[in-house]
Amino acid sequence: MARGRPRKVDTKDALQSVMIAFWQNGYSGTSMNDLAEASGMAKPGLYAAFGDKEAIFEKALLHYFETYGGPVFSRLQEARKHFVDDFRDFLGAIADLTLDANTPSGCFLVNAIVDCTYGAERHQEVVNGLRESRYAAIKERLIKAAAAGQTPADADIERAATFLDGQFSAIAMLGRSGISEPDLKTFIETGLRALPVSDPDGFFEQRVLNVPILRQ
């Protein structure tokens, strides 16, 4: 009996699958056999579609940022709300992702940084470039807030941007450690209250939130 043709796998689906494999196990913990199994493609097909393991990892990093980061950063840059509310949504989206049972825990980029599993020097350059893009987007939103008078005139935008960028990474690490959703939301809200807000007492008093301010 003649053998059937190999099942054709969509390259977009395959890239999503290999990204999840790297996200779950890191670069060094993921073999080409693992990638072939995850994607449903034979190794020759993987090489033909994406290149070697280092090239696949780089494409997976970029795919992660575009898939999960793109929509979140786009909403942040729309600046439709007060900047604190925009950052609450921004950090909340990161928390939702890191706690999503359908994806590996933590953030793929943060995991790669912490585990130091880059695979190649250029991967570290890619990760650093994506981190700089993240920081730039955060800073740009703060600049818009300053222009709208939502921050004090003497607010240190660089310091606030560095703080929020650190909150992003901290949320990913806390999610990876198994923190509960209420505690992660508390962490976010506590951090937001450290931002340079014009009339902070009045601003936060006007917002009734469904998250505890102290750990329960």
C-alpha positions as CSV (number, residue, x, y, z in Angstrom):
1,M,0.0,0.0,0.0
2,A,1.4,3.4,-1.0
3,R,2.3,5.8,1.8
4,G,0.4,9.0,1.9
5,R,2.0,12.4,1.5
6,P,3.3,14.1,4.6
7,R,0.8,16.4,6.2
8,K,1.5,20.0,5.1
9,V,2.0,22.3,8.1
10,D,1.3,26.1,7.9
11,T,4.5,27.9,8.6
12,K,2.7,30.5,10.8
13,D,1.3,27.7,13.0
14,A,4.7,26.0,13.1
15,L,6.4,29.3,14.2
16,Q,3.8,29.6,17.0
17,S,4.5,26.1,18.1
18,V,8.3,26.4,18.2
19,M,7.9,29.7,20.0
20,I,5.9,28.0,22.7
21,A,8.6,25.2,22.9
22,F,11.4,27.8,23.4
23,W,9.3,29.8,25.8
24,Q,8.7,26.7,27.9
25,N,12.1,25.1,27.9
26,G,14.6,27.9,26.9
27,Y,17.1,27.7,24.0
28,S,19.5,25.1,25.5
29,G,16.6,22.9,26.8
30,T,15.0,22.7,23.3
31,S,16.5,20.4,20.6
32,M,15.7,20.3,16.9
33,N,13.9,17.0,17.6
34,D,11.7,18.9,20.1
35,L,11.0,21.6,17.6
36,A,10.1,19.0,14.9
37,E,7.7,17.3,17.3
38,A,6.2,20.6,18.4
39,S,5.7,22.0,14.9
40,G,4.7,18.8,13.2
41,M,7.4,19.4,10.6
42,A,10.3,17.1,9.8
43,K,13.7,18.6,10.5
44,P,14.5,19.1,6.8
45,G,11.2,21.1,6.5
46,L,12.1,23.2,9.5
47,Y,15.5,24.0,8.1
48,A,14.0,24.9,4.8
49,A,11.3,27.2,6.3
50,F,13.2,28.9,9.1
51,G,16.9,28.0,9.0
52,D,19.0,26.4,11.8
53,K,18.2,26.3,15.5
54,E,19.7,29.7,16.1
55,A,17.7,31.3,13.3
56,I,14.5,29.6,14.5
57,F,15.1,31.0,18.0
58,E,15.6,34.5,16.7
59,K,12.4,34.3,14.6
60,A,10.5,32.9,17.6
61,L,11.7,35.9,19.8
62,L,10.5,38.4,17.1
63,H,7.2,36.5,16.7
64,Y,6.6,36.6,20.4
65,F,7.1,40.4,20.6
66,E,4.9,41.0,17.5
67,T,2.1,38.6,18.7
68,Y,1.9,39.5,22.3
69,G,3.6,42.8,22.6
70,G,2.3,44.5,19.5
71,P,-1.3,44.8,20.5
72,V,-0.5,45.8,24.1
73,F,1.9,48.6,23.1
74,S,-0.4,49.8,20.4
75,R,-3.2,50.4,23.0
76,L,-0.7,52.1,25.3
77,Q,0.4,54.6,22.5
78,E,-3.2,55.5,21.7
79,A,-3.3,57.4,25.1
80,R,-7.0,57.3,25.3
81,K,-7.1,57.4,29.1
82,H,-5.2,59.1,31.9
83,F,-1.7,57.8,31.8
84,V,-2.0,55.8,35.1
85,D,-5.1,54.1,33.8
86,D,-3.3,53.3,30.5
87,F,-0.4,51.8,32.5
88,R,-2.8,49.9,34.7
89,D,-4.3,48.3,31.5
90,F,-0.8,47.8,30.1
91,L,0.6,46.0,33.2
92,G,-2.7,44.2,33.7
93,A,-2.4,42.7,30.2
94,I,1.1,41.5,31.0
95,A,-0.2,39.9,34.2
96,D,-3.0,38.2,32.4
97,L,-0.6,36.8,29.9
98,T,1.9,35.5,32.5
99,L,-1.0,33.8,34.4
100,D,-2.6,32.4,31.3
101,A,-2.8,28.6,31.7
102,N,-2.7,28.2,27.9
103,T,0.8,29.7,27.6
104,P,4.1,29.0,29.5
105,S,4.5,31.0,32.7
106,G,6.4,34.3,32.6
107,C,7.5,36.3,29.6
108,F,9.5,34.6,26.9
109,L,11.9,37.6,26.7
110,V,12.3,37.9,30.4
111,N,12.8,34.1,30.7
112,A,15.6,34.3,28.1
113,I,17.3,37.1,30.0
114,V,17.1,35.4,33.4
115,D,18.1,31.9,32.1
116,C,20.8,33.4,29.9
117,T,19.8,30.9,27.3
118,Y,20.3,33.0,24.2
119,G,22.0,30.4,22.0
120,A,24.1,33.0,20.2
121,E,25.5,36.5,20.8
122,R,23.1,38.0,18.2
123,H,20.2,36.6,20.2
124,Q,21.2,38.8,23.2
125,E,21.4,41.7,20.8
126,V,17.8,40.9,19.6
127,V,16.6,40.7,23.2
128,N,18.3,44.0,24.2
129,G,16.8,45.7,21.1
130,L,13.3,44.5,22.1
131,R,13.9,45.7,25.6
132,E,14.9,49.1,24.3
133,S,11.8,49.2,22.2
134,R,9.7,48.4,25.2
135,Y,11.4,51.2,27.3
136,A,11.0,53.7,24.4
137,A,7.2,53.0,24.2
138,I,6.8,53.5,28.0
139,K,8.8,56.7,27.9
140,E,6.8,58.0,25.0
141,R,3.5,57.5,26.8
142,L,4.9,59.4,29.9
143,I,6.0,62.2,27.6
144,K,2.4,62.5,26.3
145,A,1.2,62.5,29.9
146,A,3.6,65.3,30.8
147,A,2.4,67.3,27.8
148,A,-1.2,66.8,28.9
149,G,-0.4,68.1,32.4
150,Q,-1.0,64.8,34.0
151,T,2.4,64.8,35.8
152,P,4.0,67.5,37.9
153,A,6.2,69.9,35.9
154,D,9.3,68.7,37.6
155,A,8.5,65.0,37.1
156,D,11.5,62.8,36.2
157,I,10.3,61.0,33.1
158,E,13.4,58.9,32.7
159,R,13.1,57.6,36.3
160,A,9.4,56.8,35.9
161,A,10.1,55.0,32.7
162,T,12.8,52.9,34.3
163,F,10.5,52.1,37.2
164,L,7.7,51.0,34.9
165,D,10.0,49.0,32.7
166,G,11.2,47.2,35.9
167,Q,7.6,46.6,36.9
168,F,7.1,44.8,33.5
169,S,9.9,42.4,34.2
170,A,8.9,41.9,37.9
171,I,5.4,41.0,36.9
172,A,6.8,38.3,34.5
173,M,9.0,36.9,37.2
174,L,6.3,36.9,39.8
175,G,3.9,35.1,37.4
176,R,6.6,32.5,36.7
177,S,7.0,31.9,40.5
178,G,3.3,31.0,40.9
179,I,2.0,34.2,42.5
180,S,-1.8,34.4,42.8
181,E,-3.8,36.8,40.6
182,P,-5.0,38.9,43.5
183,D,-1.5,39.4,44.8
184,L,-0.2,40.2,41.4
185,K,-2.9,42.8,40.9
186,T,-2.0,44.2,44.3
187,F,1.6,44.5,43.2
188,I,0.6,46.4,40.1
189,E,-1.7,48.8,42.0
190,T,0.9,49.5,44.6
191,G,3.4,50.3,41.9
192,L,1.1,52.7,40.1
193,R,0.7,54.8,43.2
194,A,4.4,55.5,43.1
195,L,4.1,57.3,39.7
196,P,4.4,61.1,39.4
197,V,0.8,62.1,39.2
198,S,-0.5,65.7,39.5
199,D,-2.8,65.8,42.6
200,P,-2.2,62.1,43.4
201,D,-4.5,62.1,46.5
202,G,-7.4,63.4,44.5
203,F,-6.7,61.2,41.5
204,F,-6.6,57.9,43.4
205,E,-9.5,58.9,45.7
206,Q,-11.7,59.2,42.6
207,R,-11.0,55.6,41.5
208,V,-12.7,52.8,43.3
209,L,-10.7,49.6,42.5
210,N,-11.6,46.0,42.9
211,V,-8.1,45.0,44.1
212,P,-6.8,45.1,47.6
213,I,-4.1,47.7,48.4
214,L,-2.5,45.4,51.0
215,R,-1.6,41.7,50.5
216,Q,-4.4,39.5,51.8
